[in-house]
Each structure stands twice: as structure tokens, then as C-alpha cells.
């Protein structure tokens, strides 16, 4: 079974198409793995075993007729519970939606299905996706597969945990402050937050109606291997004629990138939270192997990174938590989970104060662009440490990721090493706007050079 559950999506797709294995066999292998590990993880919160088996049979029958739906034909996937899935309970981790069954798929889910993907189930998320620890009143908390006493991060913690443990080969996460990249780091998998405006958020609990803060949130793929991000990303990008922020920009091919022509800046300390020695060593190792490959690598830190977490925090609190209360009310939720109480901790800004804050945000983005004129890629820690114990999130835990939500630039994470406790350590690879191809090309090289995903002891 390990050959199936630990294979890449790319390998599984080829094996199904050449009939070395059936979609039914692949689906059964993943369902068995979920049954084995999920009681310890609590990562999959809705299991769609019956429909998955039926769709796998249909996929095999279609293939026998010479019909292929798309590049994910017969491939099982899980989907973060913040995304609507037609006919399947989609709670977004909030009690008011505990029995909510959408009539329509989120745009990105529909696109995966159209490419042939088969839904195995939904993965856990904190309430409304607004926390760094995956816990809620509907399903409870999710554990890290490398150490059950630690968090898989959030908000895509369920996705990362089950992928790392071999219970799913692919999921879709969302990222407002690091919610794809941090779980990928804590769980030792690969993930990418695409450029703001790249992927439609239609049908996601944090949708395209966030006004001035719209650019902070993006949806992106998560998998064990970078090559599977490269396979999945083109499927979900592009206008859906609902999300008004989507820009029809061409998506480049990471496999066509000449690494030797790239200029890389790297830093190990953002001035907010100093990294563990092992975390800093992993980033330096990434810089070293890129230099040895012929890239131009220089130690350099973007200006204002040490102030960026406070800016992100102020933007999220600008309305005094009114939007969060509105989301809870519209869901029919009366009791807020403690993990998102931080959203209510400050008073709403005046109009003038908010206008000044938006101006500060634009100035930060301008300084970052000026810095990036001299580089193609920034390499840094994803967080100051590997996975932390449950209940120990602080305001600085996401400080290495949230400043790239402010810029809106694409950021990938790939496992680059292991802590003394046996926990994964990820490397964050950020590229210029719209250059996901560059971020993924560098991440793929680092995955090969540094080892990438490793099975957890489950």
C-alpha cells in the first residue's frame, strides 16, 4: 500500500492512465490510510467514501472506453472545509454551519473535479480559517503527524496533516497570513500561496468581499511533492467571472526556468522572532546549494520586514472585528471559538486612521518592490521554529509569512531539514509578482537537493 499512498500525484496519474493500477485501488488505499491514521490526527472531518468509490469505478470504466477527463483523472483528493463542496457538509469550522450542505462547488473545487479529481473528504480548519491553530467547536483540534502533542498550524492544518501522513495526495488550502505555508512547514510538505489575483475565491468562507483587505487571501495547492503543485496550480487559476480581483495573467512553466540566471536574497532573522539554530542552518543550507548550482546568492533582508507583522495585525483589526462578527452572524453562530478571539481585541479605526494605514501599506509594498528590483527570489525561514505545542501560538509565530500577504507575492514552502526532535523544517521561497514559475522551480530544486518530504512515524 505504501507504494500508492506515498506516490506523487504525477506518478499516480501516469499509473492510472497506463492501467498499472486502477483508480479504485488508489481510492481504497487512501481510504484505508485515513482509517488508520485519522483517529490520532483528526484531520479528515467529513469522509465521502461511498461517493469516492462510485466515482473511482466510473473513472476506470471511462478509461476503458478511452475517455480521460483531465490531468487528475481518477485521482483522490481532500478539500479544506472552508471551501464549499456540493452535497457535502462544509462547516468552515463554525457551529452555525455544522449541517450546512452547499448546492454548488467552490470554483476551485469544480475545476479539480472537471480535471477528474475524486473527493475523499473534507479537512479540518479553525473557525472561519482565522487562526494559526486548527481547532473549532464542530470537530475539535487537529494534531501534527510528527508529534501529536504539537500543532499542524492553521488554517490549512487538517490538509497538511493528512497529506504528510499519506492519507491524501493533494488538497487546497487558503492563506491570509501564512495558512498554506505554515502548515506546509510544520508538517513537512510542499505548498504555494499564489500571487494575489491569481486564483478565484468564489465559494470560500473568506471570499472576494473583503473590501480593502481583499488582496490578503489566496487559495493554493498543497501536496507532498513540488511537482504536484506544478501539476495542480494551472487547473485552478484564471477568471471565473465572479471574483472581481482575478487577473488573466499567463502562468509560466517552472520546468522552463533557467535557475543559473536567477538572483537570490536570503535572510535568517526577520528582527521580530529569532529562529532556532537549526532553522537558520536549513536556510543557510538552501542558500549554499543554490549558490553551488550557479545562482547569484546574497545575504540581504528586505526593508521594513521587522515592522510588517504589526502592519498586518493593524489591517486585520481595523474594523474592530466587525467583519468577523458579521461572518459568524450570517453563519448562524452564536459562540465564537477562543482561537479567533484575537480578532476582537482592538477598537475600530476612524476613517482617517484607516486611510493612513492603507497609505502605510502601499508604502511598504513600494519599498518591497524596490528591493525586489535586484532579486528574483527571497529565501527565508517559514517560521522561527518547527511545530510548537498546542496552545502556544503567539502574535509573532506567523511573522515570516504574513509580510508576503501584504505584498501579495507568490510564496512556496518545501521541507529543507529536520529538527533535533525529528520535526520538519521548511524553507520559504518567494518570487516576484506573477512568477509562481520561478518560486516553484527553485522550490523543486531545493526539494531534490535537501530531501523534501519524509514519512512521519505513524
C-alpha positions as CSV (number, residue, x, y, z in Angstrom):
1,X,0.0,0.0,0.0
2,X,2.9,2.4,0.7
3,X,3.7,2.5,-3.0
4,X,0.3,4.1,-3.6
5,X,-0.2,6.3,-0.6
6,X,3.3,7.8,-0.8
7,X,3.4,8.2,-4.6
8,X,3.2,11.6,-6.2
9,X,0.0,12.7,-8.0
10,X,2.1,12.8,-11.1
11,X,3.1,9.1,-10.7
12,X,-0.4,8.0,-9.7
13,X,-1.9,9.8,-12.8
14,X,0.5,8.0,-15.1
15,X,-0.1,4.7,-13.4
16,X,-3.8,5.0,-13.7
17,X,-3.7,6.1,-17.4
18,X,-1.4,3.2,-18.3
19,X,-3.6,0.8,-16.2
20,X,-0.8,-0.3,-14.0
21,X,-3.2,0.5,-11.2
22,X,-6.9,1.3,-11.1
23,X,-8.5,4.4,-9.6
24,X,-10.5,2.0,-7.4
25,X,-7.3,0.6,-6.0
26,X,-5.8,4.0,-5.3
27,X,-9.0,5.3,-3.6
28,X,-9.2,2.2,-1.4
29,X,-5.5,2.6,-0.4
30,X,-6.2,6.2,0.7
31,X,-9.4,5.3,2.5
32,X,-7.6,2.6,4.4
33,X,-4.8,5.0,5.3
34,X,-7.3,7.6,6.5
35,X,-9.0,5.0,8.7
36,X,-5.6,4.0,10.2
37,X,-4.2,7.5,11.0
38,X,-7.2,9.9,11.3
39,X,-8.2,8.8,14.8
40,X,-4.8,10.1,16.0
41,X,-4.8,13.2,13.8
42,X,-8.5,14.3,13.5
43,X,-7.5,15.8,10.1
44,X,-10.4,14.5,7.9
45,X,-13.7,15.7,9.3
46,X,-16.1,14.5,6.6
47,X,-15.4,11.3,4.7
48,X,-17.1,10.7,1.4
49,X,-16.1,7.0,1.0
50,X,-19.2,5.9,-0.8
51,X,-19.2,8.6,-3.5
52,X,-15.4,8.3,-3.9
53,X,-15.7,4.5,-4.6
54,X,-18.5,5.2,-7.1
55,X,-16.6,7.9,-8.9
56,X,-13.5,5.7,-9.0
57,X,-15.4,2.9,-10.7
58,X,-16.8,5.4,-13.2
59,X,-13.3,6.7,-13.8
60,X,-12.0,3.2,-14.5
61,X,-14.9,2.5,-16.8
62,X,-14.4,5.8,-18.7
63,X,-10.7,5.0,-19.2
64,X,-11.6,1.5,-20.6
65,X,-13.6,3.4,-23.2
66,X,-10.7,5.6,-24.0
67,X,-12.1,8.6,-22.2
68,X,-9.9,10.8,-20.0
69,X,-11.5,13.6,-18.1
70,X,-8.3,15.6,-17.4
71,X,-4.9,15.6,-15.8
72,X,-6.3,14.4,-12.5
73,X,-8.4,11.5,-13.9
74,X,-9.2,9.1,-11.1
75,X,-7.0,10.9,-8.5
76,X,-8.4,11.1,-5.0
77,X,-8.1,14.4,-3.2
78,X,-9.2,16.1,0.0
79,X,-10.5,19.6,0.3
80,X,-10.2,22.1,3.2
81,X,-13.5,22.5,4.9
82,X,-13.6,26.3,4.3
83,X,-14.3,25.6,0.6
84,X,-17.8,24.7,-0.5
85,X,-18.4,21.1,-1.8
86,X,-21.7,20.4,-3.4
87,X,-23.7,17.8,-1.4
88,X,-21.1,17.5,1.3
89,X,-21.3,19.3,4.7
90,X,-19.0,22.4,4.6
91,X,-18.7,24.0,8.1
92,X,-15.7,26.3,7.8
93,X,-15.2,25.3,11.4
94,X,-18.1,27.3,12.7
95,X,-21.1,25.9,14.7
96,X,-23.8,27.7,12.7
97,X,-22.7,25.7,9.6
98,X,-22.5,22.4,11.4
99,X,-25.0,20.8,9.0
100,X,-24.7,23.2,6.0
101,X,-24.6,21.4,2.7
102,X,-23.8,23.7,-0.3
103,X,-25.7,23.2,-3.6
104,X,-22.6,24.3,-5.6
105,X,-18.9,23.6,-5.5
106,X,-16.4,26.4,-4.9
107,X,-14.8,27.4,-8.2
108,X,-11.5,25.7,-7.4
109,X,-13.3,22.5,-6.3
110,X,-15.3,22.5,-9.5
111,X,-12.1,22.9,-11.5
112,X,-10.4,20.0,-9.8
113,X,-13.5,17.8,-10.4
114,X,-13.6,18.8,-14.0
115,X,-10.0,17.6,-14.3
116,X,-11.0,14.2,-13.0
117,X,-10.3,14.5,-9.3
118,X,-12.3,12.4,-6.8
119,X,-13.3,13.8,-3.4
120,X,-12.2,11.7,-0.4
121,X,-13.4,14.1,2.2
122,X,-13.1,17.5,3.9
123,X,-10.1,18.5,6.1
124,X,-10.2,20.5,9.3
125,X,-9.8,24.2,9.7
126,X,-10.1,26.7,12.6
127,X,-13.2,28.7,12.8
128,X,-13.6,30.8,9.6
129,X,-9.9,30.0,8.8
130,X,-8.8,32.8,11.2
131,X,-6.3,31.1,13.5
132,X,-2.9,29.6,13.5
133,X,-4.1,26.5,15.4
134,X,-6.6,24.1,13.7
135,X,-9.3,23.8,16.3
136,X,-13.0,24.5,16.4
137,X,-16.3,23.7,18.3
138,X,-17.6,21.5,15.4
139,X,-14.8,19.0,15.1
140,X,-12.2,19.8,17.7
141,X,-8.4,20.1,17.2
142,X,-6.1,18.5,14.7
143,X,-2.7,17.1,15.7
144,X,0.7,17.1,13.9
145,X,1.6,13.7,12.5
146,X,5.3,14.1,13.6
147,X,4.3,14.7,17.2
148,X,0.7,14.5,18.3
149,X,1.3,17.0,21.2
150,X,2.1,19.7,18.6
151,X,0.0,21.7,16.1
152,X,0.0,21.3,12.4
153,X,-0.6,25.1,12.3
154,X,-3.6,26.6,10.6
155,X,-5.6,27.4,8.9
156,X,-4.9,24.6,6.5
157,X,-3.8,22.3,9.3
158,X,-6.1,19.4,8.5
159,X,-4.9,19.4,4.9
160,X,-1.2,19.4,5.8
161,X,-1.5,16.8,8.5
162,X,-3.4,14.2,6.3
163,X,-1.2,14.8,3.3
164,X,2.0,14.4,5.3
165,X,0.6,11.1,6.8
166,X,-0.2,9.6,3.4
167,X,-4.0,10.0,3.7
168,X,-4.3,12.3,0.7
169,X,-2.0,13.2,-2.1
170,X,-3.5,16.7,-2.8
171,X,-5.6,19.4,-1.0
172,X,-6.4,23.0,-1.5
173,X,-5.5,25.5,1.3
174,X,-6.2,29.2,1.8
175,X,-3.7,31.7,3.0
176,X,-4.4,35.1,4.6
177,X,-1.3,35.3,6.9
178,X,0.5,32.1,6.2
179,X,-2.2,29.5,6.3
180,X,-0.8,27.4,3.4
181,X,2.9,28.0,4.1
182,X,2.9,27.5,7.9
183,X,1.1,24.1,7.8
184,X,3.3,23.0,5.0
185,X,6.4,23.9,7.1
186,X,5.1,22.3,10.3
187,X,4.0,19.1,8.5
188,X,7.0,18.9,6.1
189,X,5.1,19.0,2.8
190,X,5.0,21.4,-0.1
191,X,2.6,24.3,-0.7
192,X,2.2,27.5,-2.5
193,X,0.3,30.7,-1.9
194,X,-0.1,32.1,-5.5
195,X,0.0,35.8,-6.4
196,X,-3.0,37.8,-5.2
197,X,-5.5,37.9,-8.0
198,X,-4.4,34.5,-9.5
199,X,-7.0,32.1,-8.1
200,X,-10.7,32.7,-7.6
201,X,-12.0,32.6,-4.0
202,X,-15.7,32.1,-5.0
203,X,-17.2,29.6,-2.6
204,X,-14.6,30.1,0.1
205,X,-15.6,31.3,3.5
206,X,-13.3,34.3,3.2
207,X,-14.4,35.2,-0.3
208,X,-13.9,38.2,-2.6
209,X,-16.0,40.6,-0.5
210,X,-13.3,41.8,1.9
211,X,-13.0,45.3,0.5
212,X,-9.7,47.0,1.2
213,X,-8.3,43.8,2.6
214,X,-9.2,41.6,-0.4
215,X,-5.6,41.0,-1.5
216,X,-4.5,39.3,1.7
217,X,-6.3,35.9,0.9
218,X,-5.4,33.4,-1.8
219,X,-6.1,29.8,-2.4
220,X,-3.4,27.4,-3.5
221,X,-2.5,23.7,-3.7
222,X,-0.7,21.6,-1.1
223,X,1.0,18.2,-1.7
224,X,3.9,16.1,-0.6
225,X,5.9,17.0,-3.8
226,X,6.5,20.2,-5.6
227,X,5.9,18.6,-9.0
228,X,2.3,18.0,-7.8
229,X,1.9,21.8,-7.1
230,X,3.2,22.3,-10.6
231,X,0.5,19.9,-11.9
232,X,-2.4,21.3,-9.9
233,X,-1.8,25.1,-10.0
234,X,-2.7,25.5,-13.7
235,X,-6.0,23.8,-13.1
236,X,-7.3,26.3,-10.5
237,X,-6.0,29.6,-11.9
238,X,-7.9,32.1,-14.0
239,X,-11.0,34.2,-14.1
240,X,-14.4,32.6,-13.1
241,X,-16.4,35.8,-13.8
242,X,-17.4,36.1,-10.2
243,X,-14.3,37.1,-8.2
244,X,-13.6,40.6,-9.5
245,X,-10.0,40.7,-8.3
246,X,-8.8,37.9,-10.7
247,X,-6.3,39.0,-13.4
248,X,-6.0,36.8,-16.5
249,X,-2.2,36.7,-16.3
250,X,-0.3,33.9,-18.1
251,X,1.1,31.3,-15.8
252,X,4.7,30.3,-16.6
253,X,6.1,26.8,-16.7
254,X,8.5,26.1,-13.8
255,X,10.3,23.5,-15.9
256,X,11.4,26.1,-18.4
257,X,13.2,28.3,-15.8
258,X,17.0,28.5,-16.1
259,X,18.0,28.5,-12.4
260,X,21.5,29.7,-13.2
261,X,20.2,33.1,-14.3
262,X,18.4,33.8,-11.0
263,X,19.4,36.3,-8.3
264,X,18.6,35.2,-4.7
265,X,18.5,37.2,-1.5
266,X,18.4,35.2,1.7
267,X,18.0,36.1,5.4
268,X,17.6,34.0,8.6
269,X,16.3,36.6,11.1
270,X,13.4,39.0,10.5
271,X,14.1,41.1,13.6
272,X,10.8,40.0,15.2
273,X,11.4,36.5,16.3
274,X,14.9,34.9,16.1
275,X,15.0,31.5,14.6
276,X,16.2,28.3,16.3
277,X,19.8,27.5,15.3
278,X,18.6,24.5,13.2
279,X,16.1,26.7,11.3
280,X,18.8,29.2,10.4
281,X,21.1,26.4,9.4
282,X,18.4,25.0,7.0
283,X,18.0,28.4,5.3
284,X,21.8,28.7,5.0
285,X,21.9,25.2,3.5
286,X,19.3,26.2,1.0
287,X,21.3,29.3,0.1
288,X,24.5,27.2,-0.2
289,X,23.1,24.6,-2.6
290,X,21.6,27.3,-4.8
291,X,24.9,29.1,-4.9
292,X,26.7,25.8,-5.8
293,X,24.1,25.3,-8.6
294,X,25.2,28.7,-10.1
295,X,22.6,31.1,-8.8
296,X,23.7,34.5,-7.6
297,X,23.1,34.4,-3.9
298,X,23.5,37.3,-1.5
299,X,22.6,37.7,2.2
300,X,20.1,40.6,2.2
301,X,16.9,41.4,4.1
302,X,14.0,43.5,2.7
303,X,13.4,46.8,4.4
304,X,10.7,47.1,7.0
305,X,10.2,43.4,7.5
306,X,10.6,43.9,11.2
307,X,7.6,46.2,11.2
308,X,5.4,44.2,8.8
309,X,3.7,41.9,11.3
310,X,2.4,44.9,13.2
311,X,1.1,46.4,9.9
312,X,-0.7,43.1,9.1
313,X,-2.1,43.0,12.6
314,X,-3.5,46.6,12.4
315,X,-5.1,45.9,9.0
316,X,-6.9,42.8,10.3
317,X,-8.1,44.8,13.3
318,X,-9.0,48.0,11.5
319,X,-12.8,47.4,11.8
320,X,-12.6,46.3,15.4
321,X,-13.6,42.7,14.4
322,X,-16.9,43.8,12.8
323,X,-16.4,41.6,9.7
324,X,-15.7,38.5,11.7
325,X,-18.9,39.1,13.8
326,X,-20.8,39.6,10.5
327,X,-19.5,36.3,9.2
328,X,-20.4,34.5,12.4
329,X,-23.9,36.0,12.4
330,X,-24.5,35.1,8.7
331,X,-23.5,31.5,9.5
332,X,-25.8,31.4,12.5
333,X,-23.0,31.0,15.0
334,X,-23.7,32.4,18.5
335,X,-20.5,31.3,20.3
336,X,-17.0,32.3,19.0
337,X,-14.2,29.8,19.4
338,X,-11.3,31.0,21.6
339,X,-8.8,30.6,18.8
340,X,-10.3,33.5,16.9
341,X,-11.0,35.8,19.8
342,X,-7.8,37.7,18.9
343,X,-9.8,39.3,16.0
344,X,-11.9,41.2,18.6
345,X,-9.0,42.6,20.7
346,X,-8.9,46.2,19.3
347,X,-11.1,49.2,18.7
348,X,-12.2,50.1,15.2
349,X,-10.1,52.8,13.5
350,X,-11.6,56.1,12.4
351,X,-11.9,56.8,8.6
352,X,-8.8,59.0,8.7
353,X,-6.8,56.4,10.7
354,X,-7.8,53.7,8.3
355,X,-6.8,55.8,5.2
356,X,-3.4,56.5,6.8
357,X,-3.0,52.7,7.4
358,X,-3.8,51.9,3.8
359,X,-1.2,54.5,2.8
360,X,1.4,52.9,5.1
361,X,0.5,49.5,3.4
362,X,1.2,50.9,0.0
363,X,4.5,52.4,1.1
364,X,5.6,49.1,2.5
365,X,4.7,47.4,-0.8
366,X,6.6,50.1,-2.7
367,X,9.7,49.5,-0.6
368,X,9.5,45.8,-1.1
369,X,9.2,46.3,-4.9
370,X,12.2,48.5,-4.9
371,X,14.2,45.8,-3.0
372,X,13.0,43.1,-5.4
373,X,14.2,45.0,-8.5
374,X,17.6,43.5,-7.7
375,X,16.4,39.9,-7.0
376,X,14.2,37.2,-8.4
377,X,13.8,35.2,-5.3
378,X,13.9,35.7,-1.5
379,X,14.8,32.7,0.7
380,X,13.9,32.8,4.4
381,X,12.5,30.7,7.3
382,X,8.8,30.0,7.2
383,X,8.7,30.4,10.9
384,X,11.2,30.8,13.7
385,X,10.8,27.2,14.8
386,X,9.4,23.9,13.9
387,X,5.9,22.8,15.1
388,X,5.1,24.2,18.5
389,X,2.9,22.6,21.3
390,X,-0.9,23.0,21.3
391,X,-2.0,26.3,22.8
392,X,1.3,28.2,22.4
393,X,0.7,30.4,19.3
394,X,1.9,34.0,19.8
395,X,1.4,37.1,17.7
396,X,4.9,36.6,16.1
397,X,4.5,33.0,15.1
398,X,3.4,33.9,11.6
399,X,5.8,36.9,11.2
400,X,7.9,35.3,8.5
401,X,4.9,34.6,6.3
402,X,2.4,37.5,6.8
403,X,4.6,40.2,5.2
404,X,4.2,38.4,1.9
405,X,0.4,38.6,2.3
406,X,1.0,42.3,2.4
407,X,2.9,42.3,-0.9
408,X,0.6,39.7,-2.5
409,X,3.6,37.9,-4.0
410,X,3.8,34.1,-4.6
411,X,5.4,32.1,-1.8
412,X,6.2,28.4,-1.8
413,X,7.4,26.2,1.1
414,X,9.3,23.0,0.9
415,X,10.9,20.8,3.6
416,X,14.6,21.5,3.9
417,X,15.6,19.8,7.0
418,X,14.8,18.2,10.4
419,X,15.0,19.5,13.9
420,X,16.7,17.6,16.8
421,X,13.2,16.5,17.9
422,X,12.5,14.9,14.5
423,X,10.2,17.7,13.3
424,X,10.2,19.1,9.7
425,X,11.8,22.5,8.9
426,X,10.6,24.2,5.8
427,X,12.2,26.8,3.6
428,X,10.1,29.7,2.2
429,X,10.7,30.7,-1.4
430,X,9.2,34.0,-2.5
431,X,9.3,35.3,-6.1
432,X,8.2,38.5,-7.9
433,X,4.5,39.0,-8.5
434,X,3.1,36.6,-11.1
435,X,6.2,34.5,-11.1
436,X,4.9,31.3,-9.5
437,X,7.0,29.5,-12.1
438,X,10.2,30.9,-10.5
439,X,9.2,30.1,-6.9
440,X,8.2,26.6,-7.9
441,X,11.3,26.0,-9.9
442,X,13.6,27.0,-7.0
443,X,11.4,25.0,-4.5
444,X,11.7,21.9,-6.7
445,X,15.5,22.2,-6.8
446,X,15.7,22.6,-3.1
447,X,13.4,19.6,-2.6
448,X,15.8,17.5,-4.6
449,X,18.9,18.9,-3.0
450,X,17.7,18.9,0.6
451,X,15.5,15.8,0.7
452,X,11.9,17.2,0.8
453,X,9.0,15.3,2.5
454,X,9.8,12.4,4.8
455,X,7.2,10.0,6.2
456,X,6.0,10.6,9.8
457,X,6.2,7.9,12.5
458,X,2.6,6.9,12.3
